[in-house]
Amino acid sequence: MHPMRSIAVLGGGGFLGSHFVRGLLQQTNLEVEVVDTCFTKLESAPLPRAARLTRACVTQQGLIERVVEEHETIVSMTAICTPANYNKEPLAVIDASYTDLVPLVQRCSEKKRYLIHLSTCEVYGKAESEALNETSSPLLLGPIPAERWSYACAKQLLERVIWAHMTHHGLEATIIRPFNVIGPQMDYLPGFDGEGTPRVLANFMHALLCGEALPLVDGGAQRRAFLYVDDFTEALLGLLRCPEARGEIINLGNPENDISIAELAAQMIAAYSKHQGPKASTPELVSADSFYGAGYDDVKRRVPDIHKASALLQWRPSTSLEAMLPAIIDDYVSRYAGKARGAAT
């Protein structure tokens, strides 16, 4: 294995990508190229050192070929990962998570590049074992008319393509399955700098900032294990120093932060009131069909087994939900409070 000199991060302008890129620039000496269609999150504060920012889509003619030719390591973080889009524009979701990335896998395999691919915990689908394991847990998706599973299906199929190239064509790759990573610089807020329905934390922040009810889809009984983005970035940076992780599928999550969505709403209301002053926001029960549209489906509980990540990377997430919420809330307030006040007048 040759020493790593340069790295390309596809989708590095997004939420996870921007945090990872900052970590790369601060903690390594690698030459870093970031490819994305928008760099607002990276441009929100000065970078630790210079990086090459390439404003482009992965489907741009010749881009994948050039990037793979120039860099030893490729980190693939591109996707449409907003649940509301899964059953509203499933073809775009499938293309972004599968069709557009097959050429990347093939090229990395041909050129003997190391590929780090960010998949998703969504590939486990409706499996609800005590702790979801990378090699033993089944991947159980819902029926075809439940288009909510278009994202998970596309992500799973690309994992299988990567695995086949590793097994039969010598590709060096690591597949990462993140579990509900949250933190500052997360999703847009509808009506302010985006449209549609973002993920749950952004939905709740939108409600808190506007003094509206926090929507609990089907009562908010679904359970998720939330991982702080700093803990996620630490693990991903550790992966670059761990040759033993090549050829592996690795969960990254925090089983200690396993709570229901209703409990998340309650904690966010309490944290917002403590840091920003009391608000009138309360939870409100809504149906999945009315909130996400027809074709939505869900899973009751999703908690990771992280023994492999702990053993390989010498990593253990340390940030509790209570500890991470103030920084997340402060970030949203700094970006949107003025807009929310303006919308209310």
Secondary structure as the mmCIF struct_conf table of DSSP 4:
data_model
#
loop_
_struct_conf.conf_type_id
_struct_conf.id
_struct_conf.beg_label_comp_id
_struct_conf.beg_label_asym_id
_struct_conf.beg_label_seq_id
_struct_conf.end_label_comp_id
_struct_conf.end_label_asym_id
_struct_conf.end_label_seq_id
HELX_LH_PP_P HELX_LH_PP_P1 HIS A 2 MET A 4
STRN STRN1 SER A 6 LEU A 10
TURN_TY1_P TURN_TY1_P1 GLY A 11 GLY A 13
BEND BEND1 GLY A 14 GLY A 14
HELX_RH_AL_P HELX_RH_AL_P1 PHE A 15 GLN A 27
STRN STRN2 GLU A 31 ASP A 36
BEND BEND2 THR A 37 THR A 37
TURN_TY1_P TURN_TY1_P2 THR A 40 LYS A 41
HELX_RH_3T_P HELX_RH_3T_P1 LEU A 42 SER A 44
BEND BEND3 ALA A 45 ALA A 45
BEND BEND4 PRO A 48 ARG A 49
STRN STRN3 ARG A 52 ARG A 55
TURN_TY1_P TURN_TY1_P3 VAL A 58 THR A 59
BEND BEND5 GLN A 60 GLN A 60
TURN_TY1_P TURN_TY1_P4 GLN A 61 GLY A 62
HELX_RH_AL_P HELX_RH_AL_P2 LEU A 63 GLU A 70
BEND BEND6 GLU A 72 GLU A 72
STRN STRN4 THR A 73 SER A 76
HELX_RH_AL_P HELX_RH_AL_P3 PRO A 83 TYR A 86
TURN_TY1_P TURN_TY1_P5 ASN A 87 LYS A 88
BEND BEND7 GLU A 89 GLU A 89
HELX_RH_AL_P HELX_RH_AL_P4 PRO A 90 ILE A 94
HELX_RH_PI_P HELX_RH_PI_P1 ASP A 95 THR A 99
TURN_TY1_P TURN_TY1_P6 ASP A 100 LEU A 101
HELX_RH_AL_P HELX_RH_AL_P5 VAL A 102 LYS A 111
TURN_TY1_P TURN_TY1_P7 LYS A 112 LYS A 112
STRN STRN5 TYR A 114 LEU A 118
HELX_RH_3T_P HELX_RH_3T_P2 CYS A 121 TYR A 124
STRN STRN6 GLY A 125 GLY A 125
TURN_TY1_P TURN_TY1_P8 LYS A 126 LYS A 126
BEND BEND8 GLU A 130 ALA A 131
STRN STRN7 LEU A 132 LEU A 132
TURN_TY1_P TURN_TY1_P9 GLU A 134 SER A 136
BEND BEND9 SER A 137 SER A 137
STRN STRN8 LEU A 140 LEU A 140
TURN_TY1_P TURN_TY1_P10 ILE A 144 PRO A 145
HELX_RH_3T_P HELX_RH_3T_P3 GLU A 147 TRP A 149
HELX_RH_AL_P HELX_RH_AL_P6 SER A 150 HIS A 169
STRN STRN9 GLU A 172 PRO A 178
STRN STRN10 VAL A 181 ILE A 182
TURN_TY1_P TURN_TY1_P11 PRO A 184 GLN A 185
STRN STRN11 PRO A 190 PRO A 190
TURN_TY1_P TURN_TY1_P12 GLY A 191 ASP A 193
STRN STRN12 GLY A 194 GLY A 194
BEND BEND10 GLY A 196 GLY A 196
HELX_RH_AL_P HELX_RH_AL_P7 VAL A 200 CYS A 210
TURN_TY1_P TURN_TY1_P13 GLY A 211 GLY A 211
HELX_LH_PP_P HELX_LH_PP_P2 ALA A 213 ALA A 213
STRN STRN13 LEU A 214 VAL A 217
HELX_RH_3T_P HELX_RH_3T_P4 ASP A 218 GLY A 220
STRN STRN14 ARG A 223 ALA A 225
STRN STRN15 LEU A 227 TYR A 228
HELX_RH_AL_P HELX_RH_AL_P8 VAL A 229 LEU A 239
TURN_TY1_P TURN_TY1_P14 LEU A 240 ARG A 241
HELX_RH_3T_P HELX_RH_3T_P5 PRO A 243 ALA A 245
TURN_TY1_P TURN_TY1_P15 ARG A 246 GLY A 247
STRN STRN16 ILE A 249 LEU A 252
HELX_RH_3T_P HELX_RH_3T_P6 PRO A 255 ASN A 257
STRN STRN17 ASP A 258 SER A 260
HELX_RH_AL_P HELX_RH_AL_P9 ILE A 261 GLN A 276
STRN STRN18 PRO A 283 VAL A 286
HELX_RH_AL_P HELX_RH_AL_P10 ALA A 288 TYR A 292
TURN_TY1_P TURN_TY1_P16 ALA A 294 GLY A 295
BEND BEND11 LYS A 300 LYS A 300
STRN STRN19 ARG A 301 ARG A 302
STRN STRN20 PRO A 304 PRO A 304
HELX_RH_AL_P HELX_RH_AL_P11 HIS A 307 LEU A 313
HELX_RH_AL_P HELX_RH_AL_P12 LEU A 321 ALA A 344
#
